Amino acid sequence: MHYMHPFVLKIKDMGWVAITHEDRPYPSGDFDEEVFIKTYIKLHHSFIVSLLAMLAHVLEYTEQQAF
């Protein structure tokens, strides 16, 4: 997808930042790792579902504009 595509611009407005390497930030210090991982999975799943819904909306809008 082109970096100026409406979908890409929208997710950038929402705070998305591309990960440019394989390592992801992981918290340090004293915390409950199981709770952290479960929460991360729930948030990640929620974000992906929202992203897919937005993509479907953008694609529907794009198809309508083509006609």
Backbone as a printed PyTorch tensor [residue, N CA C, xyz], in Angstrom:
tensor([[[  0.8410,  -1.1670,   0.0000],
         [  0.0000,   0.0000,   0.0000],
         [  0.8950,   1.2420,   0.0000]],

        [[  0.5520,   2.2240,  -0.7720],
         [  1.3250,   3.4590,  -0.8720],
         [  1.2580,   4.2410,   0.4370]],

        [[  2.3410,   4.9030,   0.8080],
         [  2.3920,   5.6180,   2.0870],
         [  1.4180,   6.7950,   2.1590]],

        [[  0.8710,   7.2310,   1.0310],
         [ -0.1110,   8.3240,   1.0330],
         [ -1.5450,   7.8110,   0.8630]],

        [[ -1.7190,   6.4930,   0.9070],
         [ -3.0570,   5.9020,   0.8040],
         [ -3.8870,   6.3790,   2.0000]],

        [[ -5.1760,   6.6650,   1.8040],
         [ -6.0170,   7.1500,   2.9060],
         [ -5.9980,   6.2530,   4.1440]],

        [[ -5.9450,   4.9420,   3.9370],
         [ -5.8890,   4.0230,   5.0710],
         [ -4.6110,   4.2200,   5.8820]],

        [[ -3.4980,   4.2980,   5.2020],
         [ -2.2080,   4.4810,   5.8760],
         [ -2.1840,   5.8230,   6.6030]],

        [[ -2.6770,   6.8610,   5.9560],
         [ -2.7180,   8.1840,   6.5990],
         [ -3.5900,   8.1600,   7.8520]],

        [[ -4.7150,   7.4570,   7.7920],
         [ -5.6270,   7.3970,   8.9380],
         [ -4.9930,   6.6660,  10.1140]],

        [[ -4.3650,   5.5220,   9.8630],
         [ -3.7750,   4.7940,  10.9820],
         [ -2.5750,   5.5380,  11.5580]],

        [[ -1.8840,   6.3230,  10.7250],
         [ -0.8030,   7.1640,  11.2460],
         [ -1.3800,   8.2490,  12.1470]],

        [[ -2.5220,   8.8170,  11.7570],
         [ -3.2020,   9.8080,  12.6030],
         [ -3.6240,   9.2020,  13.9350]],

        [[ -3.9260,   7.9060,  13.9290],
         [ -4.3540,   7.2250,  15.1450],
         [ -3.1740,   6.8150,  16.0300]],

        [[ -1.9520,   7.0890,  15.5690],
         [ -0.7830,   6.7990,  16.3870],
         [  0.0300,   5.5880,  15.9760]],

        [[ -0.3090,   4.9630,  14.8530],
         [  0.4370,   3.7890,  14.4070],
         [  1.8350,   4.1870,  13.9780]],

        [[  2.8010,   3.3720,  14.3670],
         [  4.1820,   3.5690,  13.9470],
         [  4.7030,   2.2180,  13.4860]],

        [[  5.3210,   2.2020,  12.3390],
         [  5.8540,   0.9550,  11.8120],
         [  7.0210,   0.4790,  12.6680]],

        [[  7.0830,  -0.8250,  12.8980],
         [  8.2220,  -1.4120,  13.6030],
         [  9.2500,  -1.7550,  12.5380]],

        [[ 10.4360,  -1.2170,  12.6890],
         [ 11.4480,  -1.3850,  11.6530],
         [ 12.4220,  -2.5150,  11.9590]],

        [[ 12.1960,  -3.2250,  13.0550],
         [ 13.0560,  -4.3520,  13.3940],
         [ 12.2250,  -5.4060,  14.1160]],

        [[ 12.8000,  -6.5510,  14.3510],
         [ 12.0640,  -7.6700,  14.9430],
         [ 11.8140,  -7.5050,  16.4380]],

        [[ 12.6620,  -6.7570,  17.1300],
         [ 12.5070,  -6.6020,  18.5730],
         [ 11.4200,  -5.6060,  18.9030]],

        [[ 10.5880,  -5.9710,  19.8450],
         [  9.5310,  -5.0780,  20.3150],
         [  9.8550,  -4.6950,  21.7510]],

        [[  9.4950,  -3.4650,  22.1440],
         [  9.7740,  -3.0490,  23.5200],
         [  9.0750,  -3.9660,  24.5300]],

        [[  9.7600,  -4.3040,  25.5770],
         [  9.2120,  -5.1370,  26.6370],
         [  9.5050,  -4.4440,  27.9580]],

        [[  8.5270,  -4.3500,  28.8310],
         [  8.7510,  -3.6110,  30.0740],
         [  9.8090,  -4.2660,  30.9570]],

        [[ 10.4310,  -3.4460,  31.7590],
         [ 11.3960,  -3.9740,  32.7130],
         [ 10.9260,  -3.6060,  34.1120]],

        [[ 11.4600,  -4.2670,  35.0930],
         [ 11.0810,  -3.9730,  36.4670],
         [ 10.1810,  -5.0530,  37.0340]],

        [[  9.5510,  -4.7450,  38.1420],
         [  8.7170,  -5.6960,  38.8610],
         [  7.2680,  -5.5850,  38.3730]],

        [[  6.7940,  -6.5830,  37.6330],
         [  5.4210,  -6.6030,  37.1390],
         [  4.9830,  -8.0450,  36.9510]],

        [[  3.6710,  -8.2420,  36.8500],
         [  3.1120,  -9.5780,  36.6540],
         [  3.1490,  -9.8870,  35.1600]],

        [[  4.0720, -10.7180,  34.7640],
         [  4.2800, -11.0160,  33.3450],
         [  3.0480, -11.6760,  32.7170]],

        [[  2.3780, -12.5590,  33.4310],
         [  1.1950, -13.2310,  32.8840],
         [  0.0800, -12.2290,  32.5840]],

        [[ -0.1610, -11.3010,  33.5120],
         [ -1.1840, -10.2670,  33.3020],
         [ -0.7870,  -9.3760,  32.1330]],

        [[  0.4900,  -9.0090,  32.0640],
         [  0.9750,  -8.1740,  30.9610],
         [  0.7130,  -8.8540,  29.6170]],

        [[  1.0690, -10.1200,  29.4980],
         [  0.9250, -10.8340,  28.2290],
         [ -0.5460, -10.9880,  27.8510]],

        [[ -1.3870, -11.3530,  28.8250],
         [ -2.8230, -11.4950,  28.5400],
         [ -3.4230, -10.1600,  28.0920]],

        [[ -3.0500,  -9.0880,  28.7670],
         [ -3.5620,  -7.7560,  28.4080],
         [ -3.0620,  -7.3410,  27.0320]],

        [[ -1.7920,  -7.5950,  26.7550],
         [ -1.2140,  -7.2600,  25.4470],
         [ -1.9680,  -7.9860,  24.3440]],

        [[ -2.2510,  -9.2630,  24.5480],
         [ -2.9660, -10.0460,  23.5330],
         [ -4.3620,  -9.4750,  23.3060]],

        [[ -5.0680,  -9.1380,  24.3910],
         [ -6.4130,  -8.5740,  24.2520],
         [ -6.3800,  -7.2480,  23.5110]],

        [[ -5.4300,  -6.3790,  23.8690],
         [ -5.3300,  -5.0840,  23.2010],
         [ -4.9490,  -5.2500,  21.7370]],

        [[ -4.0070,  -6.1430,  21.4780],
         [ -3.5680,  -6.3820,  20.1050],
         [ -4.7220,  -6.9140,  19.2620]],

        [[ -5.4850,  -7.8640,  19.8130],
         [ -6.6300,  -8.4200,  19.0970],
         [ -7.6660,  -7.3310,  18.8140]],

        [[ -7.9530,  -6.5140,  19.8180],
         [ -8.9240,  -5.4270,  19.6630],
         [ -8.4670,  -4.4520,  18.5800]],

        [[ -7.1690,  -4.1240,  18.5660],
         [ -6.6320,  -3.2030,  17.5690],
         [ -6.7400,  -3.7970,  16.1720]],

        [[ -6.4010,  -5.0680,  16.0310],
         [ -6.4530,  -5.7260,  14.7160],
         [ -7.8930,  -5.7590,  14.1980]],

        [[ -8.8480,  -6.0800,  15.0710],
         [-10.2550,  -6.1130,  14.6580],
         [-10.6950,  -4.7270,  14.1960]],

        [[-10.3140,  -3.6900,  14.9420],
         [-10.6590,  -2.3180,  14.5640],
         [-10.0050,  -1.9400,  13.2360]],

        [[ -8.7630,  -2.3390,  13.0710],
         [ -8.0260,  -2.0350,  11.8510],
         [ -8.6800,  -2.7060,  10.6470]],

        [[ -9.0840,  -3.9490,  10.8050],
         [ -9.7450,  -4.6660,   9.7100],
         [-11.0900,  -4.0340,   9.3660]],

        [[-11.8300,  -3.5860,  10.3740],
         [-13.1060,  -2.9150,  10.1210],
         [-12.8750,  -1.6140,   9.3600]],

        [[-11.8410,  -0.8750,   9.7450],
         [-11.5410,   0.3780,   9.0650],
         [-11.1050,   0.1080,   7.6240]],

        [[-10.2940,  -0.9220,   7.4300],
         [ -9.8520,  -1.2770,   6.0870],
         [-11.0540,  -1.6440,   5.2130]],

        [[-11.9900,  -2.3970,   5.7450],
         [-13.1880,  -2.7600,   4.9890],
         [-13.9690,  -1.5100,   4.5980]],

        [[-14.0610,  -0.5590,   5.5190],
         [-14.7700,   0.6900,   5.2380],
         [-14.0600,   1.4850,   4.1340]],

        [[-12.7370,   1.5630,   4.2190],
         [-11.9560,   2.2910,   3.2080],
         [-12.1090,   1.6290,   1.8460]],

        [[-12.0340,   0.3070,   1.8190],
         [-12.1740,  -0.4010,   0.5440],
         [-13.5730,  -0.2100,  -0.0360]],

        [[-14.5920,  -0.2400,   0.8060],
         [-15.9600,  -0.0160,   0.3420],
         [-16.1000,   1.3970,  -0.2280]],

        [[-15.5440,   2.3760,   0.4620],
         [-15.5940,   3.7650,   0.0030],
         [-14.8470,   3.9100,  -1.3270]],

        [[-13.6860,   3.2830,  -1.4380],
         [-12.8830,   3.3600,  -2.6640],
         [-13.6440,   2.7480,  -3.8360]],

        [[-14.2990,   1.6130,  -3.5920],
         [-15.0700,   0.9720,  -4.6680],
         [-16.2380,   1.8510,  -5.0980]],

        [[-16.8920,   2.5240,  -4.1660],
         [-18.0070,   3.3990,  -4.4930],
         [-17.5390,   4.5930,  -5.3150]],

        [[-16.3440,   5.0910,  -5.0300],
         [-15.8110,   6.2310,  -5.7640],
         [-15.3840,   5.8520,  -7.1710]],

        [[-15.0930,   4.5720,  -7.3890],
         [-14.6530,   4.1200,  -8.7110],
         [-15.8120,   4.1240,  -9.7180]],

        [[-17.0300,   4.0440,  -9.2340],
         [-18.1880,   3.9900, -10.1430],
         [-18.7160,   5.3350, -10.4150]]])
